[in-house]
Amino acid sequence: MFLRADESTIKKLMICNEFVAYGYPSKRMVNELVRKRGFLRKPQEGLIDKKEPITDNVLIEELFTEFNEKSEGLGCICIEDIIENINNCWKPDVAETFEEI
């Protein structure tokens, strides 16, 4: 799980400090986590969203179509784009886009 390091998050982390590893993840770590344990929620009409593993780029393109149409060059069309956006989410110029995703 990736969380923004604000004051309330840090207080909560201090409570469970012995059981949690935290810090800035490397690009390699983000890559491994997304590829091994990455899931997307696929909306279904009248039903609860279905949780699907990230297996191919077609699923990503399908679920991010609306976002890709309105973003200028920051779209997600493949798993590498998702990894890159997660890895760069702390940068001020991309933080707003990350919140939307």
C-alpha positions in Angstrom: 0.0 0.0 0.0 1.3 3.4 -0.9 0.4 6.3 1.4 1.3 10.0 1.4 3.5 10.8 4.4 1.4 13.4 6.3 1.2 14.1 10.0 -1.7 11.7 10.7 -0.2 8.9 8.7 3.1 9.2 10.5 1.4 9.1 13.9 -0.5 5.9 12.9 2.8 4.3 11.6 4.4 5.0 15.0 1.8 2.8 16.7 2.5 -0.2 14.5 6.2 0.6 14.0 7.5 -2.9 14.7 5.3 -4.5 12.1 5.5 -2.1 9.1 8.3 -1.2 6.8 8.0 2.3 5.4 10.0 4.9 3.5 10.4 5.9 -0.2 10.2 2.8 -2.5 12.7 2.3 -5.2 11.4 2.0 -8.8 12.4 -1.7 -8.7 10.3 -2.3 -5.6 7.3 -0.5 -7.2 7.7 -2.6 -10.3 7.8 -5.9 -8.4 4.8 -5.0 -6.3 2.6 -3.9 -9.1 3.5 -6.9 -11.3 3.1 -9.5 -8.6 0.2 -8.0 -6.5 -1.3 -5.3 -8.7 -5.1 -5.3 -9.1 -7.6 -3.1 -10.8 -11.3 -2.7 -10.1 -13.4 -3.3 -13.2 -16.9 -1.8 -12.9 -19.9 -4.0 -13.6 -23.4 -2.8 -14.2 -25.6 -3.5 -11.2 -22.9 -5.5 -9.4 -20.0 -4.8 -7.1 -16.8 -3.9 -9.0 -14.8 -6.9 -9.9 -11.2 -7.0 -8.7 -8.9 -8.2 -11.5 -5.1 -8.8 -11.5 -3.2 -6.6 -13.9 -2.4 -9.1 -16.6 -2.4 -7.2 -19.9 -2.3 -3.7 -21.3 -5.8 -4.1 -22.9 -7.4 -4.1 -19.4 -5.5 -1.0 -18.5 -6.4 0.9 -21.7 -10.1 -0.1 -21.2 -10.3 1.1 -17.6 -8.3 4.3 -18.1 -10.0 5.4 -21.4 -11.8 8.4 -19.8 -8.7 9.5 -17.9 -6.5 9.1 -21.0 -8.8 11.3 -23.1 -8.6 14.3 -20.8 -4.9 14.1 -19.7 -2.2 15.6 -21.8 0.6 13.2 -22.1 0.2 11.7 -18.6 -2.2 8.8 -19.7 -1.9 5.2 -18.6 -1.9 2.8 -21.5 0.3 0.1 -20.2 1.6 -1.4 -16.9 4.9 0.6 -17.3 2.9 3.8 -17.2 1.2 2.8 -14.0 4.5 2.0 -12.4 6.0 5.3 -13.6 3.1 7.3 -12.2 3.3 5.6 -8.8 7.0 6.1 -8.7 6.7 9.8 -9.6 3.6 10.6 -7.5 5.5 12.6 -4.9 6.6 15.2 -7.5 4.5 18.4 -7.4 3.8 18.5 -11.1 2.3 15.0 -11.1 0.7 14.9 -7.6 -2.7 16.1 -8.8 -2.8 13.6 -11.6 -2.0 10.8 -9.1 -4.8 11.8 -6.9 -7.2 11.5 -9.8 -6.0 8.1 -10.8 
